[in-house]
Amino acid sequence: MKDRIATVIKNARVADGVWYMTLAFDDFEEVKGAQFLDVKLPDRSKVLRRPFCICDFDAEKKTADVCYAVVGGGTQALTEVKAGEKLNVLLPLGNGYVPAGKKIMLIGGGMGSAVLPAVVTANPDKAFFVYLGFANAGKVVLEKELRAKGADVTVATDDGSYGKKGFVTTYAREAFDEVKPDEIFVCGPEVMYKAVRKCFDGIKVPLYVSLEQRMGCGIGACLVCNCKVKRADGEGYVRVCKDGPVFLLDEVVL
Amino acid sequence: MSNLKVNIAGVELKNPVITASGTFGFGKEYGEFYPISALGGICTKGLTLRKRDGNPPPRVAETYGGMLNSVGLQNPGIDHYLAEDDKRLAKEDVVVIANIAGSTLDDYVAMGERINESNAAMVELNISCPNVKQGGMAFGVLPKNVEEVTRAVKNVCKKPVITKLSPNVSCISDNARAAEAGGADAVSLINTLSGMAVNYRTRRPILANNNGGLSGPCVKPVALKMVWECYNAVKIPIIGLGGITTYTDVLEFMICGARAVQVGTANFTDPTAAYDIVRDLEAYVKENDIDINDLVGTLILN
């Protein structure tokens, strides 16, 4: 973990309200899947960095990618950053997800899908079965990139305008018995975790999720990004930035 | 001859830069970025008698030039602090200021006693946390309460006591005088300003706690004026804070009467902010061949 100066290689719109940025670094630490980085915005009226999952990375080229939705002033300001400009970036942050099994089911909901390519890149010796869900065809991202990495990819949209129609969790659950994954990793909105908890109830494999929370320091000092978990010693708050963002779904209090 | 050392209530700090309570944990995380021994001091996360879980998230909302927080004093409790963080910090060559909080006068007295067991050089009384429903705010608002809680802790605590003042009051210099009358060895100000951030789409406040404490560069003008007011009201040293981001901010606070300063929100923008400020101050006093103490209270009014 270190703050570094990154050079923006590319920053372009790739889907409806979604941008993709590639950052190049002089030195590069090993990145695990589902870790994140924290970007200092060029706009000085914004005092907080913006945390984004590391969407993908290339250790040889020393690059890390961010796939982000424009949701507020900070991400809007980020779209205005041009190739060649510099950004101060802290990385890699968070515990990340290192699968223990060989056959892994990955489920992404909307922008939660942005964390999945890095999980595949970081684990070239594993087999990935990926299920991506989006609201509609205009929001679909990263399908091509995940296929190019050799993953088996299924896409569903809520309105059926692309791929299968309906919630992707339904299709993932249907495939579960046939695929027989050793573990499942899900990244999406909280409502998706509630749905996953219900439809995967009773399965015998570990099910991990990555949580999102508004952050302050990003390194575990300020305690603003905490979430509630239930562990052997009772319920309590843990830090999404340092103790997470990846947790067993069973322990997360939704 | 150039000098950056300052003295607060008999405790010598290598420089006037202290990291503010609640923004720096117990120094562990930032220690991965730079040696915390380079700092003038560190203020611990607010400590309470028992472990506190704090408020539900979201606990932070960015605002123009600042941020609101509503952590609600989450901390592992004094026992855990003494057993672990205090021992780790004792090995570092840095002045530790233990920030203590309570819900009742008895809590403060108990904390004032317990903290005697620690290696902390000083104690900062958090009587002005806006994110705690009981106590907290109440003690920080009325001068008579400020005096009472300061005196009660001073009676039991063997370490120098800094009373941290809330800006959410009618006259902060009255509260500074009250702290001084209660025996405070110093005052620190300002704690965060009470505020709210609202989402117009959902018509709800962004913070789960609805209200939070505002900090960051946007509060600096308020803090500077209050430091100046207090400087003219009391003889005890003032530790100034509120939006300090650069070494020139430090100089401004000292000119307004602060003998030392605290850096808070800037730590979030840049994890090395406090360290960078120290190095910039070193360069400044060397280049101008000044003793930083000579700046204190030298404001020239128009």
HADDOCK unambig.tbl for C-alpha pairs under 7 A between the chains (distance, minus, plus):
assign (segid A and resid 2 and name CA) (segid B and resid 33 and name CA) 6.99 0.50 0.50
assign (segid A and resid 40 and name CA) (segid B and resid 269 and name CA) 6.76 0.50 0.50
assign (segid A and resid 45 and name CA) (segid B and resid 64 and name CA) 5.66 0.50 0.50
assign (segid A and resid 45 and name CA) (segid B and resid 65 and name CA) 4.28 0.50 0.50
assign (segid A and resid 46 and name CA) (segid B and resid 64 and name CA) 6.49 0.50 0.50
assign (segid A and resid 46 and name CA) (segid B and resid 65 and name CA) 5.72 0.50 0.50
assign (segid A and resid 46 and name CA) (segid B and resid 66 and name CA) 6.99 0.50 0.50
assign (segid A and resid 47 and name CA) (segid B and resid 65 and name CA) 6.18 0.50 0.50
assign (segid A and resid 47 and name CA) (segid B and resid 66 and name CA) 5.82 0.50 0.50
assign (segid A and resid 47 and name CA) (segid B and resid 269 and name CA) 5.40 0.50 0.50
assign (segid A and resid 48 and name CA) (segid B and resid 62 and name CA) 6.75 0.50 0.50
assign (segid A and resid 48 and name CA) (segid B and resid 268 and name CA) 6.29 0.50 0.50
assign (segid A and resid 48 and name CA) (segid B and resid 269 and name CA) 5.37 0.50 0.50
assign (segid A and resid 49 and name CA) (segid B and resid 269 and name CA) 6.01 0.50 0.50
assign (segid A and resid 214 and name CA) (segid B and resid 58 and name CA) 6.39 0.50 0.50
assign (segid A and resid 214 and name CA) (segid B and resid 60 and name CA) 6.41 0.50 0.50
assign (segid A and resid 215 and name CA) (segid B and resid 60 and name CA) 6.95 0.50 0.50
assign (segid A and resid 216 and name CA) (segid B and resid 60 and name CA) 6.98 0.50 0.50
assign (segid A and resid 216 and name CA) (segid B and resid 268 and name CA) 5.93 0.50 0.50
assign (segid A and resid 217 and name CA) (segid B and resid 268 and name CA) 4.31 0.50 0.50
assign (segid A and resid 219 and name CA) (segid B and resid 29 and name CA) 6.42 0.50 0.50
assign (segid A and resid 220 and name CA) (segid B and resid 29 and name CA) 6.48 0.50 0.50
assign (segid A and resid 221 and name CA) (segid B and resid 23 and name CA) 6.52 0.50 0.50
assign (segid A and resid 221 and name CA) (segid B and resid 24 and name CA) 5.47 0.50 0.50
assign (segid A and resid 221 and name CA) (segid B and resid 25 and name CA) 4.52 0.50 0.50
assign (segid A and resid 221 and name CA) (segid B and resid 29 and name CA) 6.06 0.50 0.50
assign (segid A and resid 222 and name CA) (segid B and resid 22 and name CA) 6.01 0.50 0.50
assign (segid A and resid 222 and name CA) (segid B and resid 23 and name CA) 5.12 0.50 0.50
assign (segid A and resid 222 and name CA) (segid B and resid 24 and name CA) 6.45 0.50 0.50
assign (segid A and resid 222 and name CA) (segid B and resid 25 and name CA) 6.12 0.50 0.50
assign (segid A and resid 223 and name CA) (segid B and resid 71 and name CA) 6.77 0.50 0.50
assign (segid A and resid 224 and name CA) (segid B and resid 59 and name CA) 5.03 0.50 0.50
assign (segid A and resid 224 and name CA) (segid B and resid 60 and name CA) 5.90 0.50 0.50
assign (segid A and resid 224 and name CA) (segid B and resid 71 and name CA) 5.82 0.50 0.50
assign (segid A and resid 225 and name CA) (segid B and resid 57 and name CA) 6.85 0.50 0.50
assign (segid A and resid 225 and name CA) (segid B and resid 58 and name CA) 6.99 0.50 0.50
assign (segid A and resid 225 and name CA) (segid B and resid 59 and name CA) 6.80 0.50 0.50
assign (segid A and resid 226 and name CA) (segid B and resid 57 and name CA) 6.48 0.50 0.50
assign (segid A and resid 227 and name CA) (segid B and resid 57 and name CA) 6.77 0.50 0.50
assign (segid A and resid 236 and name CA) (segid B and resid 53 and name CA) 6.62 0.50 0.50
assign (segid A and resid 237 and name CA) (segid B and resid 53 and name CA) 6.46 0.50 0.50
